[in-house]
Amino acid sequence: MHQPEMSSRETNIFMDYNATTPLAPEVVECMQDALVNCWSNPSSSYARGIGAAEKIKEARKYLAALVGTPHHEDIIFTSGGTESNNMVINGIVKYFKEWNQKQSKPLSGIPHVITTNVEHDAVILPLKHLQEEGLIDVSVIPVTNKGVVEADDILSAVRPTTSLITVMMANNETGVIMPISEIGRKLQGVNRKRLASGLIKILYHTDAAQAIGKIPVDVEELLVDYLTVVGHKFYGPRGGCLYVRGPFTATPVYPMFYGGGQENGIRPGTENTLIAIGMGKAAFLAKQYFNQNQSLFICFRKYLEEMLKMTFGESAVIHFRDPDVPFLPNTCSVAFLTRDKGITASAILSSCKQLEASVGAACHKDGSLSKILLNSGISSDLARCTIRLSIGMLTTKNEIDLAIKDLVNSIQKLEKTLKVVQS
Ligand SMILES: Cc1ncc(COP(=O)(O)O)c(C=O)c1O
């Protein structure tokens, strides 16, 4: 098992690796070196500039290898997952317009996009924005009560104007893995027929932010045109990239920014050498240690779930464990049923002394019930007391034991307080 020594974790127990991950020590080391030695502008033609450009190329190769392609030019560095998703979604309006301009019989209407009702806001909100502007139509396909979308439900929403399908690879809150390859295979058949009958090709995107480093991600198996990668979810820095299958040649791609022509003009702006190098290193490690890391996640997540069951019995309800639905090896979405229904997941976490975990996704701060859980078939009563425990490379059995104790103490304390208030 690859369990590097990272930062000290004496007091806090971090079980929120789906929100973000600490930097791997090797990543810190190579970024420190890059800070000092790789500050030249990669576009400069003298030796140090060329050296910086070489480092970025190397990083691009590692990221390409991580997602299963030898074509490093298919990797476009971005600021993160949000930007990568926005780039794909915003591009659809131009894609449809350009395609239509080349047709003798253009399609009437606006481009249509298909997605699911459990996507991250970095997909949902740009879609909603374009829809409100009257620029696209969107079909939001509900997942089943097992939290997974059915490939056939996605494909049966296809219309003549459909230009994009975007479905996340794995859900950040539930851990449920979506049938991306199956949709990809079926879509190939649909696209063949569409091309023969003069309809626009449907482009296919997956947001793989939560999948990378936890489950195999291979663009050739997934059959996607675009794939979103987020560095800080696999022990790299806060940057991202977008895989585009043959930018401009096989797959259209449209920049959101215009400037100095970097990243093949797709994402101009002087390259963030430091972040690119750090992400490259994290990608190298994620690929190199994939099997060890995955076994570690499986082993410790199973232990966590056994301990939850042993300690809380029927009072700990672990969601999304249908044998037919695959899930991320590190994610445990669990509801704590307390004697008093008024005890919420937020209250439990707030009164924990050491455990750092999330109620739903860390990104949603307004305290409302998680739409993702509700849409995935969890009742509001259960959603209210559901905590997402996501483990990672630093997790140990001892930490799991301490986290369980912390949860027990927290719930007991809350129950006592409520009893006193009620009496
Ligand atoms: C599934 C998914 N997509 C996209 C993002 C957005 O990534 P970022 O906030 O780094 O841009 C996240 C982050 O939580 C995520 O979990």
The ligand as a Tripos MOL2 file, in Angstrom:
@<TRIPOS>MOLECULE
LIG
   16    16     1     0     0
SMALL
NO_CHARGES

@<TRIPOS>ATOM
      1 C1        -17.9150   16.2270   -9.6540 C.3       1 LIG1
      2 C2        -17.2570   17.5660   -9.5670 C.ar      1 LIG1
      3 N1        -17.1900   18.3360  -10.6440 N.ar      1 LIG1
      4 C3        -16.6200   19.5490  -10.6200 C.ar      1 LIG1
      5 C4        -16.0770   20.0560   -9.4580 C.ar      1 LIG1
      6 C5        -15.5310   21.4360   -9.4720 C.3       1 LIG1
      7 O1        -14.1620   21.4810   -9.3170 O.3       1 LIG1
      8 P1        -13.4520   22.8630   -8.9250 P.3       1 LIG1
      9 O2        -14.2320   23.4440   -7.7860 O.co2     1 LIG1
     10 O3        -12.0900   22.4560   -8.5310 O.co2     1 LIG1
     11 O4        -13.4800   23.7330  -10.1200 O.co2     1 LIG1
     12 C6        -16.1210   19.2780   -8.2900 C.ar      1 LIG1
     13 C7        -15.5760   19.7980   -7.0040 C.2       1 LIG1
     14 O5        -16.0440   19.5050   -5.9380 O.2       1 LIG1
     15 C8        -16.7240   17.9940   -8.3480 C.ar      1 LIG1
     16 O6        -16.8080   17.2120   -7.2570 O.3       1 LIG1
@<TRIPOS>BOND
     1     1     2 1
     2     2     3 ar
     3     2    15 ar
     4     3     4 ar
     5     4     5 ar
     6     5     6 1
     7     5    12 ar
     8     6     7 1
     9     7     8 1
    10     8     9 2
    11     8    10 1
    12     8    11 1
    13    12    13 1
    14    12    15 ar
    15    13    14 2
    16    15    16 1
@<TRIPOS>SUBSTRUCTURE
     1 LIG1         1 GROUP 0 **** ****
